[in-house]
Amino acid sequence: MKHLDGNVLAGPAADLFAFEATTALGRCGACGDVAALAQARVYGPPMGYVARCRSCDSVLLVIVEHEGRATLTMRGLRWVRVDA
């Protein structure tokens, strides 16, 4: 399956965060790579979005949209940093 870049998360993430998620930095829990979420490899929709690490392809986060609700998991990120 062909992947998209992390900028595709701007719309779905805007409903979940009070900051521009694609510019946030995150550290991959698997390999330790630090990058803006916009640099992630993203797969989806129609059911949701799976963002994978640009370096090791581990799953960073998943956003599932269903019946007007969004569920977010970020198990693959050690941390996320945003500019205050």
Backbone bond lengths (Angstrom), bond angles and torsions (degrees), N, CA, C in turn:
res aa  C-N    CA-C-N  psi(-1)  N-CA   C-N-CA  omega(-1)  CA-C   N-CA-C  phi
1 M - - - 1.447 - - 1.524 108.58 -
2 K 1.298 116.64 137.36 1.466 121.95 178.75 1.529 109.57 -76.41
3 H 1.326 116.38 138.15 1.465 120.29 179.66 1.528 111.00 -97.46
4 L 1.321 114.89 160.05 1.460 123.68 174.07 1.523 107.16 -105.98
5 D 1.339 118.54 170.90 1.460 118.31 174.03 1.528 109.37 -91.27
6 G 1.328 115.86 167.02 1.457 122.32 -174.38 1.513 115.57 -61.85
7 N 1.321 118.15 -14.11 1.466 119.93 178.32 1.523 112.27 -63.14
8 V 1.325 117.38 -21.03 1.458 120.68 178.46 1.538 111.32 -66.59
9 L 1.328 117.65 -15.58 1.470 121.85 178.72 1.521 112.78 -78.95
10 A 1.315 118.64 -8.42 1.469 121.44 -176.29 1.524 112.03 -55.80
11 G 1.312 118.06 -45.65 1.463 121.00 -179.20 1.513 113.16 -68.47
12 P 1.343 119.14 -57.69 1.457 120.33 -179.07 1.527 113.34 -62.22
13 A 1.323 117.78 -36.71 1.463 120.57 -178.68 1.526 112.00 -73.58
14 A 1.324 117.74 -26.61 1.470 120.67 179.62 1.521 110.98 -61.63
15 D 1.324 116.96 -29.77 1.464 120.68 177.92 1.525 111.93 -74.44
16 L 1.325 117.88 -16.70 1.461 121.63 -174.85 1.526 114.14 -107.03
17 F 1.327 117.05 -24.83 1.461 120.59 -174.34 1.523 111.58 -123.15
18 A 1.326 115.46 153.49 1.462 121.21 176.78 1.526 110.74 -95.09
19 F 1.331 117.88 19.18 1.467 123.05 178.10 1.519 108.00 -140.60
20 E 1.297 116.26 165.44 1.459 121.56 178.59 1.529 108.96 -74.60
21 A 1.315 116.80 101.24 1.462 122.18 -172.11 1.519 113.39 -62.61
22 T 1.321 118.49 -32.88 1.461 119.85 -175.81 1.523 112.67 -68.52
23 T 1.331 118.37 -20.64 1.461 121.24 178.72 1.526 112.13 -93.18
24 A 1.334 117.39 -8.24 1.468 120.85 179.13 1.524 109.74 -68.77
25 L 1.322 116.46 144.22 1.461 121.58 174.89 1.517 108.97 -91.05
26 G 1.328 116.20 145.79 1.450 120.94 175.83 1.509 110.45 -140.22
27 R 1.335 115.75 151.03 1.470 120.84 177.09 1.522 108.42 -108.70
28 C 1.324 116.35 125.12 1.456 122.42 178.53 1.528 109.07 -65.08
29 G 1.327 116.18 131.49 1.455 121.15 178.71 1.513 113.51 -71.68
30 A 1.320 117.68 -19.72 1.462 121.39 -177.96 1.528 112.95 -88.60
31 C 1.335 116.69 -50.76 1.476 119.27 -174.17 1.525 113.86 -112.23
32 G 1.334 118.20 -11.89 1.457 121.13 178.70 1.521 115.19 85.51
33 D 1.325 118.30 1.78 1.461 120.95 178.79 1.527 109.96 -61.20
34 V 1.332 116.32 137.31 1.467 121.90 176.82 1.517 107.94 -111.91
35 A 1.335 115.63 126.45 1.469 119.93 -178.56 1.522 109.40 -158.07
36 A 1.339 115.08 161.19 1.458 120.48 172.46 1.526 107.92 -67.37
37 L 1.330 116.40 145.62 1.465 119.63 179.55 1.528 111.69 -60.66
38 A 1.327 116.98 -24.36 1.465 120.37 176.95 1.523 112.15 -62.67
39 Q 1.329 118.09 -19.03 1.464 121.46 -179.08 1.526 112.60 -90.53
40 A 1.329 117.15 -2.89 1.466 120.44 178.68 1.523 110.04 -68.74
41 R 1.318 115.93 157.48 1.465 122.01 172.40 1.522 106.75 -92.99
42 V 1.304 116.70 120.97 1.459 121.07 -173.61 1.524 110.37 -114.61
43 Y 1.329 115.33 135.43 1.464 122.77 176.68 1.523 108.11 -117.60
44 G 1.324 117.17 137.59 1.459 122.53 -179.89 1.500 108.32 133.27
45 P 1.273 120.31 -173.03 1.468 131.34 -26.45 1.524 111.16 -68.07
46 P 1.290 124.70 -167.24 1.458 127.37 29.77 1.528 115.35 -93.46
47 M 1.327 119.77 -26.38 1.468 118.95 -173.78 1.515 113.16 -81.89
48 G 1.290 117.71 -22.78 1.452 120.40 -177.10 1.515 110.60 172.22
49 Y 1.310 115.30 -161.95 1.463 122.02 -176.45 1.521 109.34 -133.34
50 V 1.326 116.86 135.42 1.459 122.99 174.10 1.518 106.37 -118.64
51 A 1.328 117.19 117.08 1.465 122.19 178.77 1.526 108.64 -100.00
52 R 1.326 115.46 126.15 1.460 121.78 -178.65 1.528 110.44 -115.08
53 C 1.309 115.75 151.24 1.462 123.11 179.67 1.529 110.26 -59.49
54 R 1.316 115.73 137.16 1.468 121.04 178.89 1.523 111.49 -68.67
55 S 1.337 117.55 -22.46 1.461 120.68 -176.53 1.527 113.98 -95.54
56 C 1.344 117.09 -47.03 1.460 119.37 -172.97 1.523 114.06 -116.52
57 D 1.321 117.52 -4.34 1.464 123.48 176.96 1.528 114.04 71.98
58 S 1.328 118.65 11.98 1.467 121.02 175.04 1.524 109.65 -70.00
59 V 1.331 116.70 151.41 1.457 121.11 178.76 1.526 109.08 -72.10
60 L 1.342 116.53 124.25 1.459 122.53 177.38 1.521 111.28 -92.23
61 L 1.332 115.07 -50.69 1.463 119.59 -179.06 1.512 110.09 -152.14
62 V 1.339 113.67 158.25 1.455 121.45 178.17 1.524 107.71 -133.83
63 I 1.330 116.44 131.90 1.463 122.44 172.98 1.527 106.86 -119.52
64 V 1.346 115.74 120.85 1.459 121.46 177.88 1.517 107.79 -114.63
65 E 1.334 116.32 128.64 1.461 122.14 178.70 1.524 108.32 -112.15
66 H 1.341 115.71 127.31 1.459 120.22 -178.14 1.519 109.81 -156.32
67 E 1.321 115.86 127.52 1.468 122.83 176.59 1.530 113.02 51.71
68 G 1.332 115.65 46.25 1.459 120.09 176.72 1.517 115.44 75.28
69 R 1.320 116.92 11.77 1.472 121.63 178.34 1.520 109.72 -123.98
70 A 1.310 115.27 152.99 1.463 120.50 176.62 1.525 108.54 -124.88
71 T 1.320 116.07 134.84 1.462 122.31 176.13 1.517 107.71 -116.92
72 L 1.323 116.19 132.15 1.457 122.94 -177.71 1.514 109.78 -120.45
73 T 1.330 117.32 130.95 1.457 122.16 168.81 1.525 107.49 -122.94
74 M 1.327 116.11 139.07 1.473 121.36 -179.77 1.525 109.93 -130.09
75 R 1.307 117.25 40.58 1.459 122.26 -175.99 1.517 113.60 -63.19
76 G 1.317 117.58 -24.96 1.458 120.62 -177.11 1.516 114.84 -87.80
77 L 1.338 117.20 -0.36 1.465 121.03 179.54 1.518 110.74 -106.47
78 R 1.321 116.82 128.67 1.469 120.33 175.01 1.516 110.47 -71.49
79 W 1.344 115.72 -39.74 1.468 120.91 177.90 1.510 109.76 -158.52
80 V 1.330 114.44 162.66 1.464 122.77 174.25 1.514 106.83 -129.92
81 R 1.328 117.58 132.89 1.473 122.37 -178.87 1.525 109.13 -120.32
82 V 1.337 115.48 131.00 1.464 120.97 177.05 1.516 108.85 -124.28
83 D 1.318 116.34 152.15 1.461 121.04 175.12 1.523 109.33 -73.90
84 A 1.304 116.75 131.45 1.473 121.60 -179.88 1.509 110.69 -80.19
